[in-house]
Amino acid sequence: MTLVVAQYGQGGPEVMRAEERDVAAPAATQVEIEQKAIGFNYFDVLQRRGSMSDDEPGRVMGIEGAGVVTAIGADVTDFAVGGPVGYLRSQGAYAATRLMEADLLFPLPKGISFEAAAALTVKGFTAWLCSVQLFEVQPGQTVLVTTAAGGVGSLTARLAAYRGGLVIGAVGSEAKRALAHESGAGDVAVGLDEAIELVARLTDGNGVDVVFDGIGADTANRLLDAGTVRSGGTIISSGASGGWPRADPDAIARRGATVVVPQVPNYIKTAAELRAGMAEVFALYLSGAFGEISPARYPLREAATLHAQVESRAASGISVLVP
């Protein structure tokens, strides 16, 4: 038996239920993992609400984690019992022990703790994808991060600053301003309206080179109409805390901008792509690109508490669940 947190219905944290379930023996291509840290993502909140997927009563929540291999299937050759592993974008993470297809796993290198791995999978991969692969931030470029105190946003801000970008952060409340500064933002605005005004002042009305947006909804349109992104600049919408990102083609054309809405699974279609990408992310972390990562820790059984605190904005930054 193992502890899991499952979702029954769609709505607030009250639809989450901690319960015990059996764990089967791994099939030929599967690995059993004793989880040591489970990543929390705002995607979990959106899925729980019903914004990202259909209702599946009893679905185990969560999509990323890290732990130790405790059993392997007959056909598994890439991993051995006792090896540290991680994964991303695989439903069923809110569990003390779980089964995974081996092709969805990557090894954890020396120097990477389980909690750092759980924090760096979805969020670190997304930050790397946005600020290195899709838009290679260069020294002196101006960067706006709209959710600079959030999980993905804080790591994106840190990585952009590490690469020499001049980072402007936007946060949702005054209490989060310090966290954005700690994440590499030289200037920080509270709210999108203030961010638009701040960018106009700092760039003499020219706009930033790139926006890394985690709000979604109509944020791209607002930034394009206000000239917050420079002519020919780029907006990368990697999050949807306010709703699915959308951008008016006419507004994009008027600004000569590029708007990208990346989906992580499109960039990790094979085990080789997954492992190569995560090796890059871990190498950046070990070189200091993401700074010190000390996530807030919550017991797995109290996952609903974490969800409630995030939705009430009492919690921000990076959090992990610990079985």
C-alpha positions as CSV (number, residue, x, y, z in Angstrom):
1,M,0.0,0.0,0.0
2,T,1.1,3.6,-0.6
3,L,-0.2,7.0,0.2
4,V,-1.6,9.0,-2.7
5,V,-3.6,12.2,-3.1
6,A,-6.4,11.9,-5.6
7,Q,-9.0,14.2,-7.1
8,Y,-12.7,13.5,-6.9
9,G,-14.6,16.0,-8.9
10,Q,-13.5,19.5,-10.0
11,G,-13.3,22.6,-7.9
12,G,-11.4,23.8,-4.8
13,P,-8.9,21.9,-2.6
14,E,-11.8,20.1,-1.0
15,V,-12.0,17.7,-4.0
16,M,-8.5,16.4,-3.0
17,R,-8.4,13.2,-0.9
18,A,-5.4,11.4,0.7
19,E,-5.9,7.7,0.7
20,E,-4.0,4.4,0.6
21,R,-3.7,2.3,-2.6
22,D,-2.1,-0.9,-3.7
23,V,1.0,-0.8,-5.9
24,A,1.4,-3.5,-8.5
25,A,4.6,-5.1,-9.5
26,P,6.3,-3.2,-12.4
27,A,5.5,-4.4,-15.9
28,A,8.4,-5.3,-18.3
29,T,9.1,-1.7,-19.3
30,Q,8.3,-0.1,-15.9
31,V,10.2,1.1,-12.9
32,E,9.0,1.4,-9.3
33,I,10.0,4.6,-7.6
34,E,10.0,5.4,-3.9
35,Q,9.5,9.2,-4.1
36,K,11.5,11.6,-2.0
37,A,10.2,14.9,-3.4
38,I,7.2,15.8,-5.5
39,G,7.0,19.0,-7.5
40,F,4.1,21.4,-7.2
41,N,3.0,23.3,-10.3
42,Y,0.2,25.8,-10.9
43,F,-0.8,23.3,-13.6
44,D,-2.0,21.1,-10.7
45,V,-4.4,23.8,-9.6
46,L,-5.7,24.4,-13.1
47,Q,-6.2,20.7,-13.6
48,R,-8.0,20.4,-10.2
49,R,-10.4,23.2,-11.2
50,G,-11.1,21.6,-14.5
51,S,-9.4,24.3,-16.6
52,M,-6.9,21.9,-18.2
53,S,-8.5,18.5,-18.5
54,D,-11.7,16.6,-18.2
55,D,-12.9,15.1,-14.9
56,E,-11.4,11.7,-14.0
57,P,-12.7,10.8,-10.5
58,G,-9.9,9.2,-8.5
59,R,-7.1,10.5,-10.7
60,V,-3.8,10.8,-8.7
61,M,-2.7,14.4,-9.0
62,G,0.7,15.9,-9.9
63,I,3.1,15.6,-12.9
64,E,6.7,15.7,-11.6
65,G,8.9,14.2,-8.9
66,A,12.2,12.5,-7.9
67,G,13.1,9.5,-5.9
68,V,14.9,6.1,-5.8
69,V,14.4,3.1,-8.0
70,T,13.1,0.2,-5.8
71,A,12.2,-2.3,-8.5
72,I,12.5,-2.7,-12.3
73,G,10.7,-4.6,-15.0
74,A,12.3,-7.4,-17.0
75,D,13.1,-5.3,-20.0
76,V,14.5,-2.2,-18.3
77,T,18.2,-1.8,-18.9
78,D,18.8,2.0,-18.4
79,F,18.2,2.0,-14.6
80,A,19.0,-0.2,-11.6
81,V,17.6,-0.6,-8.1
82,G,19.0,2.1,-5.9
83,G,19.5,4.7,-8.6
84,P,18.3,8.3,-8.2
85,V,15.8,9.4,-10.9
86,G,13.4,12.1,-11.8
87,Y,10.6,12.8,-14.3
88,L,8.4,15.5,-15.6
89,R,4.9,15.7,-17.2
90,S,3.7,12.3,-16.1
91,Q,0.4,12.2,-14.3
92,G,0.2,10.6,-10.9
93,A,3.0,12.3,-9.0
94,Y,1.2,12.8,-5.7
95,A,2.2,9.4,-4.4
96,A,4.7,8.0,-1.9
97,T,5.5,5.1,-4.3
98,R,4.6,4.9,-8.0
99,L,5.2,3.0,-11.2
100,M,6.6,4.8,-14.3
101,E,7.6,3.8,-17.8
102,A,11.4,3.8,-17.9
103,D,11.4,6.0,-21.0
104,L,9.9,8.8,-19.0
105,L,12.7,8.9,-16.5
106,F,16.1,10.6,-16.4
107,P,19.0,10.0,-14.0
108,L,19.9,12.5,-11.4
109,P,23.6,13.6,-11.5
110,K,25.8,13.9,-8.5
111,G,25.2,17.1,-6.6
112,I,21.5,17.3,-7.4
113,S,19.3,16.7,-4.3
114,F,15.8,15.1,-4.7
115,E,14.2,18.4,-3.7
116,A,16.2,20.4,-6.2
117,A,15.4,17.8,-8.9
118,A,11.7,18.1,-8.1
119,A,11.9,21.9,-8.3
120,L,13.9,21.9,-11.6
121,T,12.0,19.4,-13.7
122,V,8.9,21.1,-15.1
123,K,9.9,24.6,-13.9
124,G,13.6,24.4,-14.6
125,F,13.1,22.8,-18.0
126,T,10.5,25.5,-18.9
127,A,12.8,28.3,-17.8
128,W,15.7,26.8,-19.9
129,L,13.4,26.2,-22.9
130,C,12.2,29.8,-22.8
131,S,15.4,31.8,-22.1
132,V,17.9,29.6,-23.8
133,Q,16.3,27.5,-26.5
134,L,13.4,29.6,-27.8
135,F,14.9,33.0,-27.1
136,E,18.6,33.0,-26.3
137,V,18.9,35.9,-23.8
138,Q,22.0,38.0,-24.6
139,P,24.0,40.4,-22.3
140,G,22.3,43.8,-22.2
141,Q,18.9,42.7,-23.5
142,T,15.9,43.9,-21.7
143,V,13.6,41.2,-20.3
144,L,10.2,41.4,-18.6
145,V,9.0,38.5,-16.5
146,T,5.4,38.8,-15.6
147,T,5.3,36.3,-12.8
148,A,8.7,36.9,-11.3
149,A,7.8,35.5,-7.8
150,G,6.3,32.3,-9.1
151,G,7.9,28.9,-9.7
152,V,8.7,29.1,-13.4
153,G,8.9,32.9,-13.3
154,S,11.5,33.1,-10.6
155,L,13.7,30.5,-12.3
156,T,13.3,32.2,-15.7
157,A,14.3,35.6,-14.1
158,R,17.4,34.0,-12.5
159,L,18.5,32.3,-15.7
160,A,17.9,35.5,-17.8
161,A,19.9,37.6,-15.3
162,Y,22.7,34.9,-15.2
163,R,22.9,35.3,-19.0
164,G,23.3,39.0,-18.7
165,G,19.8,40.2,-19.3
166,L,18.4,43.3,-17.6
167,V,15.4,41.8,-15.9
168,I,12.3,43.7,-15.0
169,G,9.9,41.7,-12.8
170,A,6.1,41.9,-12.3
171,V,4.5,40.4,-9.2
172,G,1.0,40.1,-7.9
173,S,1.4,41.9,-4.5
174,E,3.8,44.1,-2.6
175,A,4.8,41.2,-0.4
176,K,6.3,39.4,-3.4
177,R,8.5,42.3,-4.5
178,A,11.5,41.2,-2.5
179,L,11.3,37.6,-3.9
180,A,11.5,39.0,-7.4
181,H,14.6,41.1,-6.5
182,E,16.2,38.0,-5.0
183,S,15.5,36.2,-8.3
184,G,17.5,38.7,-10.4
185,A,15.0,41.4,-11.2
186,G,16.7,44.8,-11.0
187,D,13.3,46.6,-11.1
188,V,10.0,45.2,-9.9
189,A,6.4,46.3,-10.5
190,V,3.3,45.3,-8.7
191,G,0.6,44.4,-11.2
192,L,0.6,44.5,-15.0
193,D,-0.4,48.1,-15.3
194,E,2.5,49.2,-13.2
195,A,4.8,46.9,-15.2
196,I,3.7,48.6,-18.4
197,E,4.4,52.0,-17.0
198,L,7.8,50.9,-15.6
199,V,8.9,49.3,-18.9
200,A,8.0,52.5,-20.8
201,R,10.0,54.6,-18.4
202,L,13.1,52.3,-18.3
203,T,13.2,51.8,-22.0
204,D,12.3,55.3,-23.1
205,G,9.1,54.0,-24.6
206,N,10.9,51.5,-26.9
207,G,9.8,48.3,-25.0
208,V,11.7,45.2,-23.9
209,D,13.4,42.7,-26.2
210,V,11.5,39.8,-24.7
211,V,8.6,39.1,-22.4
212,F,8.4,35.8,-20.5
213,D,4.7,35.6,-19.5
214,G,3.2,33.3,-17.0
215,I,-0.3,34.9,-16.7
216,G,-1.7,34.1,-20.1
217,A,-5.3,35.2,-21.0
218,D,-5.1,38.6,-22.8
219,T,-1.7,39.6,-21.4
220,A,0.0,39.5,-24.8
221,N,-2.6,41.8,-26.3
222,R,-2.2,44.3,-23.5
223,L,1.6,44.3,-23.9
224,L,1.4,44.6,-27.6
225,D,-1.1,47.4,-27.6
226,A,0.9,49.3,-25.0
227,G,4.2,48.9,-26.8
228,T,5.7,47.1,-23.8
229,V,7.5,44.7,-26.2
230,R,9.7,46.5,-28.7
231,S,9.0,46.5,-32.4
232,G,10.2,43.1,-33.7
233,G,10.4,41.7,-30.1
234,T,9.2,38.5,-28.7
235,I,6.5,37.3,-26.2
236,I,6.8,33.8,-24.8
237,S,3.7,32.7,-22.9
238,S,4.6,29.6,-20.9
239,G,1.9,29.8,-18.2
240,A,-1.8,30.3,-17.9
241,S,-2.5,31.4,-14.3
242,G,-5.1,33.9,-15.7
243,G,-6.4,31.7,-18.5
244,W,-5.2,30.2,-21.8
245,P,-2.9,32.7,-23.6
246,R,-4.3,34.4,-26.7
247,A,-3.0,37.1,-29.0
248,D,-4.7,39.1,-31.7
249,P,-2.9,38.5,-35.1
250,D,-3.5,42.1,-36.1
251,A,-1.8,43.3,-32.9
252,I,1.1,41.0,-33.5
253,A,1.4,42.2,-37.1
254,R,1.3,45.9,-36.1
255,R,4.2,45.4,-33.7
256,G,6.1,43.0,-36.0
257,A,6.4,40.8,-32.9
258,T,6.7,37.0,-32.4
259,V,4.4,35.3,-29.9
260,V,5.1,31.8,-28.8
261,V,3.0,29.5,-26.6
262,P,5.3,26.6,-26.0
263,Q,4.1,23.2,-24.6
264,V,6.8,21.3,-22.9
265,P,5.8,17.8,-24.3
266,N,6.4,19.0,-27.8
267,Y,10.1,19.4,-27.0
268,I,10.6,16.0,-25.2
269,K,9.1,13.5,-27.6
270,T,11.8,10.9,-27.0
271,A,13.7,9.6,-24.0
272,A,17.0,10.9,-25.5
273,E,15.5,14.5,-25.9
274,L,14.2,14.4,-22.3
275,R,17.5,13.2,-20.8
276,A,19.6,15.6,-22.9
277,G,17.4,18.6,-22.0
278,M,17.5,17.8,-18.3
279,A,21.2,17.2,-18.4
280,E,21.5,20.8,-19.7
281,V,19.2,22.1,-16.9
282,F,21.2,20.3,-14.2
283,A,24.5,21.5,-15.6
284,L,23.2,25.1,-15.4
285,Y,22.1,24.6,-11.8
286,L,25.4,23.2,-10.8
287,S,27.1,26.2,-12.5
288,G,25.1,28.6,-10.3
289,A,22.7,29.8,-13.1
290,F,19.6,29.2,-10.9
291,G,21.1,30.3,-7.6
292,E,20.2,28.5,-4.4
293,I,17.0,26.5,-4.5
294,S,15.4,26.0,-1.1
295,P,11.8,25.0,-1.8
296,A,9.1,25.2,0.9
297,R,8.3,21.7,2.1
298,Y,4.8,20.3,2.7
299,P,3.9,16.8,3.8
300,L,2.2,14.9,0.9
301,R,-0.8,14.3,3.1
302,E,-1.3,18.1,3.4
303,A,-1.2,18.7,-0.4
304,A,-4.7,20.4,-0.2
305,T,-3.2,22.9,2.3
306,L,-0.5,23.9,-0.2
307,H,-3.1,24.3,-2.9
308,A,-5.3,26.5,-0.7
309,Q,-2.3,28.7,0.3
310,V,-1.2,29.2,-3.3
311,E,-4.7,30.1,-4.4
312,S,-5.1,32.6,-1.5
313,R,-1.6,34.0,-2.5
314,A,-0.3,33.1,1.0
315,A,2.4,31.0,-0.7
316,S,4.6,31.8,-3.6
317,G,7.9,30.7,-5.1
318,I,8.8,27.0,-5.3
319,S,7.2,24.3,-3.2
320,V,7.6,20.5,-3.0
321,L,5.6,17.8,-1.3
322,V,7.4,15.2,0.8
323,P,6.0,11.7,1.4
